[in-house]
Amino acid sequence: MSIPEHLLRRSAEAKAKATGRSVEEVLAEMKGEEPPPPTEAAPPPTEETSAPPPAAAAPAATPSMSSAELAAAAAAVSGMPEKLLMRSAEAKAKASGRSVDEVLAEMAGQAPPAPAADAPAPAAAAPAAAAATPAAAAVAPAAIPEGVRTQRLLTVVRSAPIQQVKGEPQDKVNTWPHLVAAEFVALLLVTAALVIFSVFVNAPLLELANFNEQPNPSKAPWYFLGLQEILSYFDPQIAGVLLPGLGLAGMAAIPYIDRNPSTRPSDRKLAIMIFTFFLMSAALLTIFGSFFRGPGFNFTFPWNSGLFFDF
């Protein structure tokens, strides 16, 4: 049969207890062998009998198993790893004052191993009782010392799901002092460069304003030339308030229109298209008002009439 030996024996003990036969007969029947001849029951001890029969004459309910075999049988019964079960058996044996083999046999549902030769001899009636009911001896639980709490193991939780998972280290630094220090150094360098440049180069200032001589064309600074260009097409209410407001609102709405969390430009095509539309519109209006507007703010080609723009 392909059933493990310890499971086969447990099944035979349960069947023997239910049918009232011996374990050897049930095992022989399950293996397809002839049942062993019945053995004569040992005579009950009398008052004159002071010592138990020899150990060799007493039938063994369960063959002696090593600690490794007991651990393997208990692990198969409980479904626990052998390493974890051995640690549990050692702790239980230490708490109850028994041997580890006895605890392992109890966990495997087998009879406890025979005591050593130097151990005190059991009572005279014990061998006869064990020989009469071997299955009962295997099923009967061991005596629990007073004051020892017994616990039943319901399940085993593997250690992997309950272990603390720490995030992998990433290439990040704190804003302070790393970023702030670099920005402060850049601010100092730019300020020093502007101061040195202003010492050696004069600002391109024009003469004092004269209201009798107005420049023609009269243009706003370059950063307002886009709005001045729109004013030549629409009403001031539309060109100065409505269109610039719609442009700013459109750029502010880009994160709400394109909600893709990716930071790759190839995944943010919609956001890039919307921002590029507003940026190119402002750039074209500024360039058109700077280089293609001449006297009277009329349209002209710079390669024919020249530039009417001060850099």
C-alpha positions in Angstrom: 0.0 0.0 0.0 1.1 3.6 -0.6 -0.1 4.8 2.8 2.7 5.8 5.2 3.4 3.3 8.0 2.3 5.6 10.8 -1.0 6.5 9.2 -1.7 2.9 8.4 -1.0 1.9 12.0 -3.3 4.6 13.3 -6.1 3.5 11.0 -5.6 -0.1 12.1 -5.7 0.8 15.8 -9.0 2.7 15.3 -10.5 -0.2 13.4 -9.3 -2.7 16.0 -10.8 -0.6 18.8 -14.1 -0.5 16.9 -14.2 -4.3 16.1 -12.7 -5.6 19.3 -9.8 -7.3 17.4 -6.1 -6.9 17.9 -4.1 -4.4 15.9 -1.9 -7.2 14.4 -5.0 -8.9 12.9 -6.3 -5.7 11.4 -2.9 -4.9 9.9 -2.6 -8.3 8.4 -6.0 -8.0 6.9 -5.2 -4.6 5.4 -2.0 -5.9 4.0 -3.6 -9.0 2.6 -1.6 -11.4 4.8 -2.7 -14.2 7.0 -3.7 -13.1 10.6 -1.1 -14.2 13.2 -2.1 -17.0 15.5 -3.8 -15.8 18.7 -1.6 -15.6 21.7 -2.7 -16.8 25.1 -3.5 -14.1 27.5 -1.1 -13.7 30.4 -2.6 -15.0 33.7 -3.7 -12.3 36.0 -1.1 -11.5 38.7 -1.7 -13.0 42.2 -0.9 -11.6 45.5 2.2 -13.8 45.7 3.5 -12.3 42.5 5.7 -9.4 43.5 7.5 -8.7 40.2 6.0 -8.2 36.7 6.7 -10.7 33.9 9.9 -10.2 31.9 9.9 -7.4 29.4 10.6 -9.8 26.6 7.3 -11.6 27.2 5.1 -8.5 27.2 3.6 -7.7 23.8 4.4 -4.2 22.5 1.5 -2.1 21.4 3.6 0.1 19.2 7.1 -0.6 17.9 9.8 1.7 19.4 10.5 4.7 17.2 13.3 7.1 17.2 12.9 10.8 17.9 13.2 11.6 14.2 10.5 9.1 13.3 8.2 10.4 16.0 8.7 14.0 14.8 7.9 12.9 11.3 4.8 11.2 12.4 3.6 14.1 14.5 4.4 16.5 11.7 2.3 14.4 9.3 -0.6 14.3 11.7 -0.6 18.0 12.7 0.5 19.4 9.3 3.3 21.5 11.0 6.9 21.7 9.8 9.2 19.3 11.7 11.5 22.0 12.9 8.6 24.0 14.4 7.0 20.9 15.9 10.3 19.9 17.6 10.6 23.3 19.2 7.0 23.1 20.5 7.6 19.5 21.8 10.8 20.6 23.6 9.0 23.6 25.3 6.1 21.3 26.3 8.4 18.7 27.7 10.3 21.2 29.7 7.1 22.6 31.1 5.5 19.3 32.0 8.7 17.5 33.2 8.5 14.7 30.6 10.8 13.6 27.9 10.6 14.9 24.4 9.8 11.5 23.0 6.8 11.2 25.2 5.5 14.6 24.0 6.1 13.7 20.3 4.3 10.3 20.8 1.4 12.2 22.3 1.3 14.6 19.4 1.4 11.7 16.9 -1.4 9.9 18.7 0.8 6.9 19.5 1.7 5.1 22.7 4.5 6.7 24.7 7.9 4.9 24.4 8.9 2.3 26.9 10.9 3.7 29.9 14.6 3.1 30.1 16.1 0.2 32.0 17.2 2.3 35.0 13.7 3.7 35.3 11.5 2.4 38.2 9.4 -0.6 37.3 5.7 0.0 36.7 2.9 -1.7 38.7 2.3 -5.3 38.1 -1.1 -4.8 36.6 0.2 -2.3 33.9 1.6 -4.9 31.4 -1.5 -6.9 31.5 -3.7 -3.9 31.0 -1.6 -2.8 28.1 -1.6 -6.3 26.5 -5.4 -6.5 26.9 -6.2 -3.1 25.3 -3.3 -1.9 23.1 -5.4 0.5 21.2 -6.7 2.1 24.4 -3.1 2.6 25.6 -2.3 4.4 22.4 -5.3 6.7 22.5 -5.3 7.5 26.2 -3.8 10.9 26.9 -0.8 11.3 29.1 -1.4 12.6 32.6 -1.0 16.4 32.7 0.8 17.8 35.8 -1.1 20.2 38.0 -0.6 23.9 37.1 0.3 23.2 33.4 -1.9 25.0 30.9 -2.7 22.9 27.8 -3.3 24.6 24.5 -4.6 23.2 21.2 -2.9 24.3 18.1 -5.6 25.3 15.6 -3.5 26.4 12.7 0.0 27.4 11.7 0.6 30.8 10.1 3.6 30.9 7.9 6.1 33.6 8.8 6.3 35.1 5.3 2.9 37.0 5.4 3.4 38.5 8.9 7.0 39.6 8.4 7.6 43.4 8.2 8.1 44.4 4.7 10.4 47.4 4.3 10.6 49.5 1.2 13.6 49.2 -1.0 16.0 52.1 -0.7 15.5 54.8 -3.3 17.7 57.5 -4.7 16.1 60.4 -2.7 17.4 63.2 -0.5 15.7 65.6 1.8 14.8 69.1 0.6 16.7 70.6 3.6 19.6 71.0 3.4 20.4 69.4 0.1 18.1 71.3 -2.3 17.8 74.5 -0.3 21.6 74.8 0.0 22.1 74.3 -3.8 19.4 76.9 -4.6 20.9 79.4 -2.2 24.3 79.0 -3.8 22.8 79.5 -7.3 21.0 82.6 -6.0 24.3 84.1 -4.7 26.1 83.3 -8.0 23.4 84.9 -10.2 23.2 88.0 -7.9 27.0 88.4 -8.1 26.9 88.1 -11.9 24.2 90.8 -12.2 26.1 93.2 -10.0 29.3 92.7 -11.9 27.5 93.1 -15.3 25.8 96.3 -14.1 29.1 97.8 -13.1 30.6 97.5 -16.5 27.6 97.8 -18.8 25.1 100.8 -18.6 21.4 100.1 -18.8 19.9 100.8 -22.3 17.7 103.7 -21.1 16.1 106.2 -23.5 15.8 110.0 -23.1 13.3 111.5 -20.8 9.7 111.2 -21.9 8.2 114.1 -23.8 4.5 114.2 -24.3 4.8 116.4 -27.3 6.9 113.8 -29.2 5.3 110.4 -28.9 7.1 107.4 -30.5 5.5 105.9 -33.5 4.7 103.0 -33.2 4.1 103.1 -29.5 4.6 99.5 -28.3 4.3 97.9 -24.9 7.2 95.9 -23.4 7.7 92.6 -25.1 5.9 90.6 -22.4 2.7 92.6 -23.1 3.0 92.7 -26.8 0.8 89.6 -27.1 -2.1 91.4 -25.4 -1.5 94.5 -27.5 -1.7 92.4 -30.6 -5.0 90.9 -29.5 -6.3 94.5 -28.9 -5.9 95.2 -32.6 -8.5 92.5 -33.3 -11.1 92.4 -30.5 -12.8 94.7 -28.0 -10.7 95.6 -24.9 -13.1 93.7 -22.7 -12.6 90.6 -24.7 -8.9 91.0 -25.5 -7.9 92.2 -22.1 -10.1 90.1 -19.7 -11.9 87.3 -21.4 -9.3 85.7 -23.6 -6.3 85.9 -21.1 -8.6 84.5 -18.4 -9.6 81.6 -20.6 -6.0 80.9 -21.3 -5.0 80.8 -17.7 -8.0 78.7 -16.7 -7.2 76.3 -19.6 -3.6 75.8 -18.4 -4.8 75.4 -14.8 -7.3 72.7 -15.9 -4.7 70.5 -17.6 -4.1 68.3 -14.6 -7.8 67.7 -14.2 -8.4 67.0 -17.9 -5.5 64.5 -18.3 -5.4 62.5 -15.1 -2.7 60.0 -16.2 -0.4 59.5 -13.3 2.6 58.6 -15.5 5.5 61.1 -15.8 6.7 59.9 -19.2 6.1 62.4 -22.0 4.9 59.6 -24.3 2.1 58.8 -21.9 0.9 62.5 -21.5 0.2 63.4 -25.1 -3.1 65.2 -24.3 -1.6 67.4 -21.6 1.4 68.3 -23.8 -0.9 69.1 -26.7 -3.0 71.5 -24.6 0.0 73.3 -23.0 1.7 73.5 -26.4 -1.3 75.2 -27.9 -1.4 77.9 -25.3 2.3 78.4 -25.3 2.6 78.7 -29.1 -0.4 81.0 -29.2 1.3 83.4 -26.8 4.6 83.1 -28.5 3.2 83.8 -32.0 1.2 86.9 -30.8 4.4 88.3 -29.1 6.5 87.7 -32.2 3.9 89.1 -34.5 3.5 92.3 -32.4 7.3 92.7 -32.1 8.5 92.3 -35.6 5.5 92.7 -37.9 4.0 96.0 -36.7 5.3 99.3 -37.9 4.2 103.0 -37.7 0.6 103.3 -36.5 0.8 99.7 -35.4 0.1 98.6 -39.0 1.2 95.4 -40.5 4.6 95.4 -42.2 7.4 93.1 -43.2 10.6 93.6 -41.2 12.8 92.8 -44.3 11.1 95.7 -46.2 10.5 98.5 -43.6 13.0 97.5 -40.9 12.5 96.7 -37.3 10.3 98.9 -35.1 11.3 97.3 -31.8 14.0 98.1 -29.2 15.8 95.2 -27.7 
